[in-house]
């Protein structure tokens, strides 16, 4: 799955999905406004955390499995299959609840400058170092992305059965 971050300006971004890997489920998701309002996109932080820690069904694992993360990532109306989508979304959301909560708790440790506060009960020293490094790397790429341009990241393919 490819995750597209489009920089609107210094504090706003759009996020969309291309589900183009053999293990991805569901149609693409057109860009929508991302949450936050600071210089570091909130969803970019989740991406780094979940990628580095191998969080299986956090935000992006759920999306690759065809979920909509409780309604935040809807496909275009012509691509929706309401009953099938609702059933799949419910299964994925329930299975991924603890992973998504872990991702949110760790994302809450990240300041507007991308600095990750350390809480040993959430991250080991090694995990803290690796997450901090990946966030810094992605922020560097984001800062070089111009207004109206895209930063496209590949979510690692993982087969998920639910």
N, C-alpha and C positions, 0 to 999 in steps of 0.2 A: 504494500500500500504506500502510496506517495501522499505526503501531507504538504499542502501548499499554504505557506504564510505569505500574504501579500501586504506589504507595508503601505498604509494609507498616508500616514504622516508619522511624526516622532512618537505619538502616543496611541495611535490606533492601527489596527490590523484586521485583515480578513483571513479566515482559515477555511480551507476546503480539502476534499479527499478525492484521490483517484484510487479506486480499489482495483488494481490491475495485476495483483499477484495471484497465482493459482490457488493459494489458500485463503484469499480474501473472499468475503461473502457480501453480497448486496451491491447496489448500484453506487456510482460516484455521488459525492455530496458537494453541491455548489458552494462557493465561498459565502460565508456569513461573518458578521462582525464578531470579533473575539472579545472576551471579557478582559477587564482590567482598565487600563488608562495610564499606565506608566511606560517607561522606555523599554522594559523587558516584557515581551508577550507572555502572559500567564500560561497559555497552552504550550509555548516553547519550553517553559520550565517543566511542565508535566512530561513532555516528550523526553527531555534529558533524563529526568528522574527514572521514568519507566524503562527507558532503553538501557541505561547503565545498570540498574538494579534487576533487570529481567522480570519486571512486574508483569505477569502473564495477562491479567484481565483488568488492568487499570484503564484509563481513558482510551488510550490508543489500541490496546489489546482488544477491548470491547468493540471499538470501531472496525478493526480488521476482521473481527468475527461477525460483522454485519449489524452490530448494535447501534443505537442512536444516543447512548449516554443520557437516558431519561429525557429525550426530546431536544437535546442541544444540537444534534447533527442529523437533520432530515434530508433525505434525497429530494430531488425535484419532484413536484406533484405527479408528473406523468410516470415516474419510476417507482411510485409507492404501491405496495400491495398490503393494504391496511391490516387484514386479519393475520396473514403470515408474518408481516413485520412486527405486529404487536406481540405475537407469541414469541418470536425470536428475541425481541428486545427484552421481554420480561425474563426469559431464561438467562440471557447474557447478563442483565443487570443484577439479578439475584446471585448468580455464580461469581460475579466480579465485585460485589459490594465491598468485601474486606480489602481487596487490592486497590479499588478506587479510593477508599478511605485512607489507606496508607499513603497513596500518592498525594492526596490533598493535605494530609498532615505534614508531609515533607515539603510540599510546595509552599506551605504557610511559613516555612523557615527561610524562604528566599526574599531578600529585600529588593527594593526598586532598582538597586544598582547591580543585582545579580549575586550579591554575597549570600552564602548559605550559612546561617547560624548552626552551630553544632549542638545537637541533643543526643547524647549517647543512647537514650532509650529508643530512638528512632533510627539512628544511623551509627554504624561502627566507625572507627577512625578511618579505615580504608574506604568504606562506602562514602563517607563525607568527602574525602579527598577526590574520589573518582567522580562523584556527582558535581562537586564544585568545579572540577576541571572541564567536564563536558558542558556545563552551563556557560562557563567563561568562553569556551570554544564557539558555542552556538551564538552567544551574544556578539562575539567578534564578527561572525558571518552576518548577523542581523544588522549590525551597525554599518556594514558595507553595502547593504541592500538599499537601493534608492527608492524614493517614493514611487508607488505604482509598480514596483518590481516584485518578483517572487523569490522567496527562499524555499526550495523544494527539498524535503527530507524523506528518506526512505525508511519506513517502519519495517524492522526485520520480520521476515516471514516465519510464522509459527502456526502449525496446525492446531486448532482448538476444537475439541468435540464437546458439545453441550447437550 
